[in-house]
Amino acid sequence: MFCRIDLFDKPLISEEEQDDFFQLAKGAFRQKRKTIRNGLSSAFSLDSGETVKRLQEAGIDPNRRAETLSIDEWKCLTSVFFRKE
């Protein structure tokens, strides 16, 4: 069996967003076998409704599991969760 590692000229997540991205990912994966809604609600002390709202804004079904998201979905979710207003 062969493994493949893709190298990119620049990171897929900008330097400015990396801390937020990893904080979000750690929160989502903190609890095993949980939906992304439950993991993020717990990690960020948000009520379920607010988490669902943010997930839907990012175009992500709240009942999915964190491991099913693509890198593009993670990038979008990071932007929504850490929007600078």
Summary of the structure (lengths in Angstrom):
residues: 85
radius of gyration: 13.5
end to end distance: 47.5
largest distance: 47.5
contacts: 201
relative contact order: 0.18
helix: 55%
strand: 2%
